[in-house]
């Protein structure tokens, strides 16, 4: 680094959890930060906006689970109180109510996974089917989020994994596949077994309270991102919207050994940079690579074109009367063969609608390929019918307003074999760093928490490179419970020993 350069210029591309996380920390460490967002609002997929009638909508509802320790620490640091209390949830099929979950942290603490197994209230699923999941515990222990474990399990589909370990057909269809449809947004035959194990362990199985969740009391954009952006700007950062990156400018490093980024191109605009952090989703990154003659020079960026993304449909319905919904958050399965969906009682969750005369319901559909071509009237009619199947009182309620938000290729598809094409936080360009919920990290988190954590990791790599500032503290995931750690240690020892004496029994 040039010692006369007091404030290195950092350009961050993407203003979601990862980008804002990196920007917020770096600007507080004295860096000259410019944050570029292609859309009209900071926040990426969780940015909210107003309809023509002035009603708040967003691109789907996002929960904040018990293990989101870094996001909860951030919100406290920002001085915000955006969340509801811990909420209970339920699960529906076309046959009616299937499962109710308690607030697990309020139940007597049991060693994992006993609490999850005993306290979840299944209405129809027989005990014999639930017990068929026990052999799967070996795979959960064997999958320790290491690179070796990802490469071992990633080529296998989640459906193949569950079948191989003897999970009953009914347990798979009524429990595991619904979890995959709303957790990884795709049916089991389209999900990586590694991603399935990582997601299930992080959100459900690692510790008894992990499935407990809170929600924003309004849109995440208004409750968290707007004040977060304001603090970044007050500290000296620039947040620029409607800036779509089209290319990068490279220069040779001193001595000609390798290359560095010198700037970011947005159409006719140029932004000088001493370091660049990409903080966009898979689809956004693929668009940038497709347009960038610079990035196409690097095989790692060409390889990420192998990654996929999944369609999401977000709807919001306003009814002419209040319909009592037993619990505020609900997951649904069995209505469409390859689609999962959730619905939320916003009269309970959002402050804005607590005194509304009629029900306000958000219904979000994942892997919604077959729904996106429908017109709005067809979609709203389907949502109304599906809600009525779950809560029959919706039959007599009339939809008086609605919002339909189509989100093609909106969320990462963790498909079998995708791990080999994902990028790590560091790239072959020494001052170009990656972040986002699809980036390889050993932290162990998922979804919004993972995106935020990888943003902090990218900020720390910038600080490491320039030697200016203090690294952001990152709260690790809660350690494995002692019996799980013992089992994993023993399994690793056994695997190391057997690999020296026996041929591999599972294709790498």
C-alpha positions in Angstrom: 0.0 0.0 0.0 1.1 3.6 -0.7 1.9 5.0 2.7 0.7 8.5 1.6 -2.8 7.2 1.0 -4.6 7.9 4.3 -8.1 6.7 3.4 -8.2 3.7 1.0 -11.2 3.7 -1.3 -13.4 0.7 -1.0 -16.2 0.1 -3.5 -18.9 -2.3 -2.3 -21.4 -3.7 -4.9 -24.8 -4.6 -3.5 -26.6 -3.0 -0.5 -28.1 -6.1 1.2 -27.1 -7.7 4.5 -23.5 -8.4 3.2 -22.9 -5.1 1.5 -24.3 -2.9 4.3 -22.4 -5.0 6.9 -19.1 -4.5 5.2 -19.8 -0.8 4.6 -20.9 -0.1 8.1 -17.8 -1.5 9.6 -15.3 -0.1 7.1 -16.7 3.4 7.3 -16.3 3.3 11.0 -12.6 2.3 10.6 -11.9 5.4 8.5 -12.2 3.9 5.0 -13.6 5.9 2.0 -16.6 3.7 1.3 -18.9 3.9 -1.7 -21.8 1.4 -1.8 -23.4 0.8 -5.2 -26.9 -0.7 -5.4 -28.5 -1.6 -8.8 -32.0 -1.2 -7.5 -33.9 1.8 -6.4 -33.7 1.0 -2.7 -30.9 -0.2 -0.5 -31.7 -3.7 1.0 -31.7 -6.0 -2.0 -34.4 -8.7 -1.6 -35.5 -7.4 1.8 -36.0 -3.8 0.7 -39.7 -2.8 1.1 -41.6 -0.1 -0.7 -45.1 1.4 -0.9 -48.0 0.5 -3.3 -49.8 3.2 -5.3 -52.3 3.2 -2.4 -49.5 3.8 0.1 -49.6 0.4 1.7 -46.3 -1.2 2.7 -45.2 -4.3 0.8 -41.9 -6.2 0.5 -40.3 -9.1 -1.4 -41.4 -11.7 1.1 -41.3 -12.0 4.8 -38.0 -12.8 6.5 -37.6 -14.4 9.9 -34.8 -14.0 12.4 -34.0 -17.2 14.1 -32.4 -17.9 17.5 -28.9 -18.6 16.1 -28.7 -15.1 14.3 -26.3 -13.9 17.0 -24.5 -11.4 14.8 -27.6 -9.8 13.4 -29.1 -9.5 16.9 -25.8 -7.9 18.0 -25.9 -5.5 15.1 -29.5 -4.4 15.8 -28.5 -3.7 19.4 -25.5 -1.7 18.3 -27.7 0.4 16.0 -30.0 1.1 18.9 -33.0 -0.4 17.2 -35.9 -2.5 18.6 -37.5 -3.9 15.4 -38.5 -7.4 16.4 -41.6 -9.1 17.7 -41.5 -11.4 20.7 -40.6 -15.1 20.0 -43.5 -16.6 18.1 -44.9 -20.1 17.7 -45.5 -21.6 14.2 -47.6 -24.2 12.6 -47.7 -26.3 9.4 -50.6 -27.1 7.2 -51.4 -29.5 4.3 -54.5 -29.8 2.2 -55.7 -32.2 5.0 -55.5 -29.5 7.6 -53.3 -28.7 10.5 -50.3 -31.0 10.7 -47.7 -29.6 13.2 -47.5 -27.0 15.9 -44.2 -25.9 17.3 -43.7 -24.4 20.8 -41.3 -21.7 21.8 -38.5 -24.2 22.4 -36.5 -22.1 24.8 -39.4 -22.0 27.2 -39.4 -25.8 27.5 -37.1 -27.7 29.8 -33.7 -28.0 28.0 -32.9 -31.5 26.7 -29.9 -32.8 24.8 -30.2 -32.3 21.1 -32.1 -33.6 19.2 -34.5 -34.8 22.0 -36.1 -31.4 22.6 -37.0 -30.9 18.9 -38.3 -34.5 18.7 -40.4 -34.5 21.8 -41.8 -31.0 22.0 -42.9 -30.6 18.4 -46.6 -31.4 18.3 -47.4 -33.6 15.3 -51.1 -34.0 14.7 -51.1 -36.9 12.2 -47.6 -38.3 11.7 -47.2 -41.6 13.5 -44.4 -42.2 16.0 -43.1 -45.1 13.9 -42.5 -42.8 11.0 -40.8 -40.2 13.2 -38.5 -42.9 14.6 -37.3 -43.8 11.1 -35.2 -40.6 11.1 -32.9 -42.0 13.8 -30.3 -43.5 11.4 -30.0 -40.1 9.7 -28.3 -38.9 12.9 -25.1 -40.5 11.6 -25.1 -38.2 8.5 -25.7 -35.2 10.7 -22.7 -36.1 12.8 -20.6 -36.9 9.8 -21.4 -33.6 8.1 -19.3 -31.1 10.1 -19.4 -28.2 7.6 -15.8 -28.9 6.6 -14.6 -28.7 3.0 -14.2 -32.4 2.9 -17.8 -33.0 4.2 -19.2 -30.6 1.6 -17.4 -32.4 -1.2 -18.5 -35.8 0.2 -22.2 -35.0 0.4 -22.8 -32.2 -2.1 -23.0 -34.5 -5.3 -25.8 -36.4 -3.6 -29.4 -35.2 -3.6 -31.2 -34.7 -0.3 -33.9 -37.2 -1.4 -31.2 -39.9 -2.1 -29.7 -39.2 1.3 -32.9 -39.6 3.2 -33.8 -42.8 1.3 -30.3 -44.3 1.9 -30.6 -43.7 5.6 -34.1 -45.3 5.8 -36.3 -42.3 6.3 -39.9 -43.5 5.8 -41.8 -42.2 2.7 -44.4 -40.5 4.9 -41.8 -38.8 7.1 -40.0 -37.5 4.0 -43.2 -36.2 2.3 -44.7 -34.7 5.4 -41.7 -33.4 7.3 -38.3 -33.3 5.5 -39.5 -32.2 2.1 -41.6 -29.4 3.5 -38.5 -28.2 5.4 -36.5 -28.2 2.2 -39.1 -26.4 0.2 -39.2 -23.5 2.7 -35.6 -23.7 3.8 -33.7 -24.4 0.6 -36.6 -23.4 -1.6 -36.6 -26.6 -3.8 -37.8 -30.2 -3.6 -35.4 -32.8 -2.2 -34.5 -34.3 -5.6 -33.2 -30.8 -6.6 -31.3 -30.0 -3.3 -27.7 -30.9 -2.4 -27.5 -33.3 0.5 -24.7 -31.2 2.0 -26.9 -28.1 1.9 -29.8 -30.0 3.4 -27.8 -31.3 6.3 -26.2 -27.8 6.9 -29.5 -26.0 6.9 -31.4 -28.6 9.0 -28.6 -28.7 11.6 -28.3 -24.9 11.9 -32.0 -24.0 12.0 -33.4 -27.0 13.8 -31.1 -29.7 15.3 -28.0 -28.1 16.7 -29.6 -26.8 19.9 -33.1 -27.0 21.2 -34.0 -23.2 20.8 -32.6 -22.9 17.3 -36.0 -23.1 15.6 -37.4 -20.2 17.7 -38.0 -17.1 15.5 -38.9 -13.4 15.7 -40.1 -11.2 12.9 -39.8 -7.5 12.0 -42.7 -5.4 13.3 -42.8 -3.9 9.8 -40.8 -4.2 6.6 -37.1 -5.0 7.1 -36.3 -2.1 4.8 -38.0 0.4 7.1 -37.3 -1.1 10.5 -33.6 -2.0 10.0 -32.1 -1.0 6.6 -33.2 2.7 6.5 -31.7 3.6 9.9 -28.7 1.5 9.1 -28.0 3.3 5.8 -28.6 6.7 7.6 -25.8 5.8 10.1 -23.5 4.8 7.3 -24.1 8.1 5.5 -23.7 10.1 8.7 -20.3 8.5 9.2 -19.1 9.5 5.7 -20.1 6.6 3.5 -21.8 7.0 0.2 -24.8 4.8 -0.7 -25.8 5.2 -4.4 -28.8 3.5 -5.9 -29.6 2.8 -9.6 -25.9 2.0 -10.2 -25.6 -1.2 -12.2 -22.0 -2.5 -12.4 -20.9 -3.3 -16.0 -17.2 -3.9 -15.6 -14.1 -3.6 -13.5 -10.8 -1.8 -14.2 -7.7 -3.8 -13.5 -4.1 -2.8 -13.1 -0.8 -4.8 -12.6 0.5 -4.9 -9.0 3.9 -3.4 -8.2 6.5 -5.6 -9.8 4.0 -7.0 -12.3 3.1 -10.0 -10.2 -0.6 -10.5 -10.6 -3.5 -8.0 -10.9 -5.5 -5.7 -8.7 -8.8 -3.9 -9.2 -8.4 -0.2 -9.8 -12.0 0.8 -10.3 -15.6 -0.2 -10.9 -17.5 0.8 -14.0 -21.3 1.6 -14.0 -22.1 2.5 -17.6 -20.5 5.9 -18.1 -19.5 6.3 -14.5 -16.1 5.3 -13.0 -15.5 4.7 -9.3 -11.8 4.5 -8.3 -11.1 1.7 -5.8 -8.2 0.4 -3.8 -10.4 -2.7 -2.9 -13.7 -4.0 -4.1 -16.3 -6.2 -2.3 -19.0 -7.9 -4.3 -22.1 -8.4 -2.1 -24.8 -9.5 -4.6 -26.8 -12.7 -5.1 -26.0 -15.4 -7.6 -28.2 -14.0 -10.3 -26.8 -10.5 -9.9 -23.3 -11.7 -10.0 -23.9 -13.8 -13.1 -25.3 -10.7 -14.9 -22.1 -8.7 -13.9 -19.9 -11.5 -15.2 -21.8 -11.8 -18.5 -21.3 -8.0 -19.1 -17.8 -7.8 -17.8 -15.0 -8.5 -20.3 -12.6 -8.2 -17.3 -14.2 -10.9 -15.0 -14.6 -13.3 -17.9 -10.8 -13.6 -18.0 -10.9 -15.5 -14.7 -12.1 -19.2 -14.7 -13.5 -18.9 -11.1 -16.0 -16.3 -12.3 -16.9 -18.2 -15.4 -17.5 -21.3 -13.3 -20.1 -19.5 -11.2 -22.3 -19.5 -14.3 -23.0 -23.1 -13.4 -25.0 -22.0 -10.3 -28.7 -21.8 -10.3 -31.4 -19.6 -8.7 -35.0 -20.2 -7.7 -38.2 -18.2 -8.5 -40.2 -16.7 -5.6 -43.7 -15.2 -5.5 -44.6 -12.8 -2.8 -48.3 -11.8 -2.3 -50.1 -9.6 0.2 -53.9 -9.7 0.6 -56.1 -7.2 2.5 -59.5 -8.7 3.5 -62.8 -7.0 4.3 -63.0 -8.6 7.8 -60.8 -10.1 10.5 -60.3 -13.8 10.2 -58.8 -15.5 13.3 -55.5 -17.2 12.4 -54.4 -19.5 15.2 -50.7 -18.7 14.9 -48.9 -15.8 13.1 -46.4 -17.8 11.0 -47.3 -20.9 9.0 -45.6 -23.2 6.5 -47.6 -25.3 4.0 -46.9 -28.3 1.9 -48.8 -30.7 -0.5 -50.7 -28.0 -2.3 -48.4 -28.1 -5.4 -45.9 -30.9 -6.0 -42.7 -28.9 -6.2 -43.7 -25.7 -4.4 -43.6 -24.8 -0.7 -45.3 -21.7 0.7 -45.8 -19.8 3.9 -48.4 -17.4 5.2 -48.3 -14.8 7.9 -50.9 -12.9 10.0 -49.6 -9.3 9.6 -52.2 -8.0 12.0 -50.3 -9.8 14.7 -46.7 -9.3 13.4 -46.7 -5.7 11.9 -47.5 -2.6 14.0 -49.0 -0.9 10.9 -51.8 -3.5 10.7 -52.6 -4.2 14.3 -55.8 -2.0 14.3 -56.8 -2.7 10.7 -60.5 -3.6 10.3 -59.7 -6.6 8.2 -57.1 -9.3 8.0 -53.8 -8.6 6.3 -52.1 -11.8 5.1 -48.7 -12.3 3.5 -48.3 -15.5 1.4 -45.0 -16.3 -0.1 -44.3 -19.2 -2.6 -40.9 -20.8 -3.2 -39.9 -22.7 -6.3 -42.8 -20.9 -7.8 -41.9 -21.5 -11.5 -45.4 -22.5 -12.6 -47.0 -19.6 -10.8 -45.1 -16.7 -12.2 -46.7 -16.8 -15.6 -50.2 -16.5 -14.1 -51.9 -13.0 -14.1 -52.5 -11.3 -10.8 -56.1 -12.2 -10.6 -55.3 -15.9 -11.1 -52.6 -15.7 -8.4 -54.8 -14.0 -5.9 -57.7 -16.5 -6.5 -55.3 -19.4 -5.8 -53.9 -17.8 -2.7 -57.4 -17.1 -1.4 -58.4 -20.7 -2.1 -55.2 -22.1 -0.4 -55.8 -19.9 2.6 -59.3 -21.2 2.9 -58.1 -24.8 2.8 -55.9 -24.0 5.9 -58.3 -21.7 7.7 -61.9 -22.2 6.4 -63.2 -18.8 7.7 -61.3 -17.2 4.8 -64.1 -18.5 2.5 -66.4 -15.8 3.6 -63.8 -13.0 3.5 -63.5 -10.8 0.4 -60.1 -9.6 -0.9 -60.4 -5.8 -1.1 -56.7 -5.1 -2.1 -53.7 -7.1 -3.0 -50.1 -7.0 -4.1 -48.2 -9.5 -6.3 -44.4 -9.4 -6.5 -42.8 -11.8 -8.9 -39.1 -12.6 -8.1 -37.6 -14.7 -10.9 -34.3 -16.3 -10.0 -34.4 -14.6 -6.6 -32.7 -17.0 -4.2 -29.7 -19.3 -4.3 -30.3 -22.8 -5.6 -28.1 -25.2 -3.6 -28.4 -27.9 -6.2 -26.4 -31.2 -6.2 -22.8 -30.5 -7.3 -23.0 -26.7 -7.0 -20.4 -26.5 -4.2 -17.5 -26.8 -6.7 -18.7 -23.7 -8.6 -19.2 -21.5 -5.5 -16.6 -18.8 -4.7 -14.7 -18.3 -1.5 -14.4 -14.9 0.1 -10.9 -14.4 -1.5 -10.4 -14.4 -5.2 -7.4 -14.6 -7.5 -7.5 -10.8 -7.7 -5.8 -9.8 -4.5 -8.0 -6.8 -3.6 -11.3 -8.2 -4.9 -13.4 -10.0 -2.2 -16.7 -11.8 -2.2 -19.6 -11.9 0.3 -23.2 -13.2 0.3 -25.3 -16.1 1.4 -23.9 -18.3 -1.4 -20.2 -17.8 -0.6 -18.2 -20.6 0.9 -17.5 -19.9 4.6 -16.7 -22.1 7.5 -18.7 -20.0 10.0 -21.7 -22.4 9.7 -24.6 -19.9 9.5 -27.2 -19.7 6.8 -29.5 -17.2 5.0 -29.5 -13.6 6.2 -27.1 -14.3 9.1 -24.6 -15.9 6.6 -24.9 -13.0 4.3 -24.2 -10.5 7.1 -21.3 -12.6 8.5 -19.6 -12.9 5.1 -19.9 -9.1 4.7 -18.0 -8.7 8.0 -15.5 -11.3 6.8 -14.9 -9.3 3.6 -14.5 -6.1 5.6 -11.9 -7.9 7.8 -10.0 -9.0 4.7 -9.8 -5.4 3.6 -8.5 -4.4 7.0 -5.9 -7.2 6.9 -4.7 -6.1 3.5 -4.3 -2.4 4.4 -3.4 -2.7 8.0 -5.8 0.2 8.9 -8.5 -0.2 11.6 -9.7 -3.0 13.8 -11.3 -6.2 12.6 -15.1 -6.6 13.1 -15.9 -9.0 15.9 -17.8 -12.0 14.5 -19.8 -14.1 16.9 -19.3 -17.8 16.1 -22.2 -20.2 16.0 -22.9 -21.8 19.3 -20.6 -24.8 19.9 -21.9 -28.3 19.4 -23.3 -29.9 22.5 -20.7 -32.1 24.2 -22.2 -35.4 23.1 -22.3 -34.2 19.4 -18.8 -33.0 19.6 -17.6 -36.3 21.1 -19.4 -38.2 18.3 -17.9 -36.0 15.6 -14.4 -36.3 17.0 -14.8 -40.1 17.2 -16.2 -40.2 13.7 -13.4 -38.1 12.3 -10.8 -40.4 13.9 -12.6 -43.5 12.6 -12.8 -42.0 9.1 -9.1 -41.1 9.1 -8.2 -44.5 10.3 -10.4 -46.4 7.8 -9.2 -44.2 4.9 -5.7 -45.5 5.4 -6.8 -49.2 5.4 -9.9 -49.4 3.3 -11.0 -48.0 -0.1 -13.5 -45.2 -0.1 -17.0 -46.5 0.2 -18.6 -43.2 -1.1 -17.6 -41.5 -4.3 -16.0 -38.1 -3.4 
